[in-house]
């Protein structure tokens, strides 16, 4: 796994509900987020998080610009359910989001997430300089 690979945690609290279908969960996870296209290209796993718990994990296959007028600064993702999803689904990750933060987007080093390391919340990860 390359050093710069990322996991992307997306908080879906407003649109998630008990009993949501797998298709609806995928749809709300994949569109449209204000985030760095450079960081998106480094994302190897997208975690759908609701009420502080990982609900599903996707492996991105393609990043898309928003076709919605007025949302041109957002991007979406297409992907598949990740083969290693069971390592994260059901995990409480509420501690990874800064208390009181309204930002629903959080990047983490993928290795730390897969290893189960405890990671404190910090500011949004910046793309490395060339």
ABEGO torsion letter per residue (X at the ends): XBAABBBBBBBAAAABBBGBBAAAAAAAAAOBBBBBAAAAAABABBBBBBGGBBABBBBBABBBBBABBGAAABBBBBBBBBAAAAAABGBBAAAABBBGBABABBBBBAAAAAAGBBBBBBBBBBBBBX
